[in-house]
Amino acid sequence: MDSQASPGKVNLRTPEVMARVQEEVERHYHSALVERVRSAGSVFVSGKTTVRLAKQFGFCYGVERAIDLAYAARKVFPQSRLFLIGEIIHNPEVNSQIAALGISNLLDANGRPRISDLGPDDVVIVPAFGAEVSLLEEIKKHGCRIVDTTCGDVMSVWKRVRQNAKEEVTSIIHGKASHEETRATASRALGSGSGHYLIVLNLEETGLVCDYIMGKGKRNEFLVRFQGNFSEGFDPDLHLLRIGVANQTTMLREETESVQRMLRESITGRDGNGENFRLFDTICGATQERQDALKELLVTPPDLLLVVGGYNSSNTTHLAEMGEQKVPTYFIRNQECLESISLIRHFDLQSKHEIRSACSWLPDREKRTCIAITAGASCPSNLIEEVMLRVLELRGEPSPLNQDS
């Protein structure tokens, strides 16, 4: 591909380009050990220690594609300045590797875009979550070349909310209002400018919306409660008459389904039918596969569960929430969090911070122990390998890297 390509979106996913980046990507993120364990039924036994891996975890197709395109952009445009809108995915190790390629973050420490000095020779990479329409329009005005790595599942949601706007249906978005994907989706829910959206985080907030639909809420209190989470000009008396449910693709499926059911029932209760309710299944397939695989893994409960990934990863956080309901669960960033058999650093879901726990998190070495491991769609296999090796080291078991494959 000509590095002097014309401004606008750039397609790098050609056989020639991808062949050039595959070796580097594999070297950074692949794990022969993880693949070996997967091929052996996702179970590894060493002495008195059993390690069970979820049957589905780690990089999904959308994440792999985003990373490949970022590496490809560096190869194709070796002399250009490359910028990434935020993080390519929510994993600190992967983002560090991307930065090491000389790809700079377009956002400052406060999350504000630095676009004033962008020009036609610059390349801007859109992350897997997508980006807000207004930001992309500003970037395009500078004539930059754009490498769009937005996940296809995310774009499917955008299609639905655009259709809602066209039909004057308000999009109720189940998601985290501060998340890049939700903000990008909300910007598309405006359609050509006449559309509206309301973001709900959980079932409690959904219940408040349902109450209002049923005539039980007060307008001013409602607007204060959801301030910052709805479109400009949103009026609950007008814009909750016809609604359609969309979601951040990495939310818990069960929760999204409950949001859908509650809103459908409130519309039906108010109108006597569901004609003013729209529903499309927009849960990411990879997210659901990883949640289903964890459910299966926990049918026979292990002694403990390690969930590996970035603390700001939504889909990984939901796996940790699922695990906590069944077994002792530790949400860790990488193997460095496993400091000793009695000291572990892990993300606390209640305080939303990493904490350091002095406890017997890992059973005594003389006791037969089963450790389960899973990870979200943004965690590379090499980090899973490192966690496995650290667990075995702490348990005093021989390293599987020294065994014949």
Backbone hydrogen bonds, N-H to C=O, Kabsch-Sander energy under -0.5 kcal/mol:
donor,donor_aa,acceptor,acceptor_aa,energy
5,A,2,D,-1.3
8,G,144,C,-1.5
10,V,146,I,-3.3
12,L,10,V,-0.7
14,T,12,L,-2.5
18,M,14,T,-2.7
19,A,15,P,-1.9
20,R,16,E,-0.9
20,R,17,V,-0.7
21,V,17,V,-1.0
22,Q,18,M,-1.7
23,E,19,A,-0.6
25,V,21,V,-2.3
26,E,22,Q,-2.7
27,R,23,E,-2.1
28,H,24,E,-1.7
29,Y,25,V,-2.1
30,H,26,E,-2.3
35,E,31,S,-1.8
36,R,32,A,-2.2
37,V,33,L,-2.5
38,R,34,V,-2.5
39,S,35,E,-2.3
40,A,36,R,-0.9
40,A,37,V,-0.5
41,G,38,R,-1.6
42,S,37,V,-2.4
43,V,37,V,-0.7
44,F,51,V,-2.8
46,S,49,T,-2.9
49,T,46,S,-2.2
50,T,48,K,-0.5
50,T,369,T,-3.0
51,V,44,F,-3.3
52,R,50,T,-0.5
52,R,371,I,-2.5
53,L,42,S,-2.9
54,A,373,I,-2.0
58,G,375,A,-0.9
59,F,379,C,-1.0
60,C,377,A,-1.1
64,E,60,C,-2.5
65,R,61,Y,-2.7
66,A,62,G,-2.0
67,I,63,V,-2.5
68,D,64,E,-2.7
69,L,65,R,-2.3
70,A,66,A,-1.8
71,Y,67,I,-2.4
72,A,68,D,-2.6
73,A,69,L,-2.3
74,R,70,A,-1.5
75,K,71,Y,-1.7
76,V,72,A,-2.8
77,F,73,A,-2.3
80,S,77,F,-0.9
82,L,102,G,-0.6
83,F,123,V,-2.7
84,L,104,S,-3.0
85,I,125,I,-2.3
86,G,84,L,-1.5
91,N,89,I,-1.4
95,N,91,N,-2.4
96,S,92,P,-1.9
97,Q,93,E,-1.8
98,I,94,V,-2.2
99,A,95,N,-2.2
100,A,96,S,-1.9
101,L,97,Q,-0.7
101,L,98,I,-0.9
102,G,99,A,-2.0
103,I,98,I,-1.2
104,S,82,L,-2.5
104,S,102,G,-0.6
106,L,84,L,-3.2
107,L,84,L,-0.5
108,D,112,R,-2.8
111,G,108,D,-2.3
114,R,106,L,-2.7
115,I,113,P,-0.8
118,L,115,I,-1.4
122,D,119,G,-2.0
123,V,81,R,-2.5
124,V,145,R,-2.8
125,I,83,F,-3.5
126,V,124,V,-0.5
126,V,147,V,-2.8
128,A,88,I,-1.7
130,G,127,P,-1.7
136,L,132,E,-2.0
137,E,133,V,-2.3
138,E,134,S,-1.8
139,I,135,L,-2.2
140,K,136,L,-2.5
141,K,137,E,-1.4
142,H,138,E,-0.6
142,H,139,I,-1.4
143,G,140,K,-1.9
144,C,139,I,-1.0
145,R,122,D,-2.3
146,I,8,G,-2.9
147,V,124,V,-2.5
148,D,146,I,-0.7
149,T,126,V,-1.9
149,T,147,V,-0.7
151,C,128,A,-2.5
155,M,151,C,-1.9
156,S,152,G,-1.5
157,V,153,D,-1.3
158,W,154,V,-1.9
159,K,155,M,-1.9
160,R,156,S,-1.4
161,V,157,V,-2.3
162,R,158,W,-2.3
163,Q,159,K,-1.8
164,N,160,R,-2.2
165,A,161,V,-2.2
166,K,162,R,-2.2
167,E,163,Q,-1.7
168,E,165,A,-1.4
169,V,164,N,-3.3
170,T,242,R,-2.7
171,S,196,H,-2.3
172,I,170,T,-0.6
172,I,244,G,-2.9
173,I,171,S,-0.8
173,I,198,L,-2.6
174,H,172,I,-0.6
174,H,246,A,-2.4
175,G,173,I,-0.9
175,G,200,V,-2.1
177,A,175,G,-0.6
179,H,176,K,-1.9
183,R,179,H,-2.4
184,A,180,E,-2.2
185,T,181,E,-2.6
186,A,182,T,-2.8
187,S,183,R,-1.9
188,R,184,A,-1.1
189,A,185,T,-1.4
190,L,187,S,-0.5
191,G,188,R,-1.6
193,G,190,L,-2.4
195,G,190,L,-2.6
198,L,171,S,-2.2
199,I,229,N,-2.9
200,V,173,I,-2.5
206,T,202,N,-2.0
207,G,203,L,-2.3
208,L,204,E,-1.4
209,V,205,E,-1.8
210,C,206,T,-2.6
211,D,207,G,-2.4
212,Y,208,L,-1.9
213,I,209,V,-2.5
214,M,210,C,-1.9
215,G,212,Y,-1.9
216,K,211,D,-3.1
222,F,218,K,-2.5
223,L,219,R,-2.4
224,V,220,N,-2.1
225,R,221,E,-2.4
226,F,222,F,-2.0
227,Q,224,V,-1.1
229,N,226,F,-2.6
231,S,197,Y,-1.9
234,F,231,S,-2.0
238,L,235,D,-1.5
239,H,235,D,-3.7
240,L,236,P,-0.8
241,L,238,L,-1.0
243,I,276,N,-2.4
244,G,170,T,-2.6
245,V,278,R,-2.0
246,A,172,I,-2.5
248,Q,174,H,-3.0
251,M,248,Q,-1.7
256,T,252,L,-2.4
257,E,253,R,-2.8
258,S,254,E,-1.8
259,V,255,E,-2.5
260,Q,256,T,-2.6
261,R,257,E,-2.4
262,M,258,S,-2.7
263,L,259,V,-2.2
264,R,260,Q,-2.5
265,E,261,R,-2.6
266,S,262,M,-1.9
267,I,263,L,-2.2
268,T,264,R,-2.7
269,G,265,E,-2.6
270,R,266,S,-1.8
271,D,267,I,-3.0
272,G,268,T,-2.6
277,F,274,G,-1.7
278,R,243,I,-2.0
280,F,245,V,-0.7
282,T,280,F,-1.0
284,C,249,T,-1.6
288,Q,284,C,-2.1
289,E,285,G,-2.4
290,R,286,A,-2.0
291,Q,287,T,-1.9
292,D,288,Q,-2.9
293,A,289,E,-2.3
294,L,290,R,-1.7
295,K,291,Q,-2.0
296,E,292,D,-2.1
297,L,293,A,-2.2
298,L,294,L,-1.9
299,V,296,E,-1.1
300,T,296,E,-0.5
303,D,370,C,-2.1
304,L,370,C,-1.2
305,L,328,P,-2.6
306,L,372,A,-2.8
307,V,305,L,-0.5
307,V,330,Y,-2.6
308,V,306,L,-0.6
308,V,374,T,-2.4
309,G,332,I,-2.1
310,G,90,H,-0.7
313,S,310,G,-1.8
314,S,312,N,-0.7
317,T,313,S,-2.2
318,H,314,S,-2.0
319,L,315,N,-1.2
320,A,316,T,-1.9
321,E,317,T,-2.1
322,M,318,H,-2.2
323,G,319,L,-2.4
324,E,320,A,-2.4
325,Q,321,E,-0.9
325,Q,322,M,-0.7
326,K,323,G,-2.1
327,V,323,G,-2.5
330,Y,305,L,-2.5
332,I,307,V,-2.5
332,I,330,Y,-0.8
337,C,334,N,-1.6
338,L,335,Q,-1.6
339,E,337,C,-1.6
339,E,343,L,-0.7
340,S,343,L,-2.1
343,L,340,S,-0.9
344,I,357,S,-2.1
345,R,337,C,-2.4
346,H,355,I,-2.5
347,F,331,F,-3.1
348,D,353,H,-3.0
349,L,347,F,-0.6
352,K,348,D,-1.9
353,H,348,D,-0.8
355,I,346,H,-3.4
357,S,344,I,-3.1
357,S,355,I,-0.6
358,A,356,R,-0.5
359,C,342,S,-1.1
359,C,357,S,-1.0
361,W,359,C,-2.0
362,L,341,I,-1.4
367,K,364,D,-1.9
369,T,48,K,-2.7
371,I,50,T,-3.1
371,I,369,T,-0.5
372,A,304,L,-2.5
372,A,370,C,-0.5
373,I,52,R,-2.5
374,T,306,L,-2.2
376,G,308,V,-0.9
379,C,376,G,-1.5
381,S,29,Y,-0.5
382,N,29,Y,-1.5
383,L,380,P,-0.9
384,I,380,P,-1.0
385,E,381,S,-2.3
386,E,382,N,-2.0
387,V,383,L,-1.9
388,M,384,I,-2.6
389,L,385,E,-2.7
390,R,386,E,-2.0
391,V,387,V,-2.4
392,L,388,M,-2.3
393,E,389,L,-2.2
394,L,390,R,-2.5
395,R,391,V,-1.7
396,G,393,E,-1.3
397,E,392,L,-2.9
402,N,399,S,-1.4
403,Q,400,P,-1.2
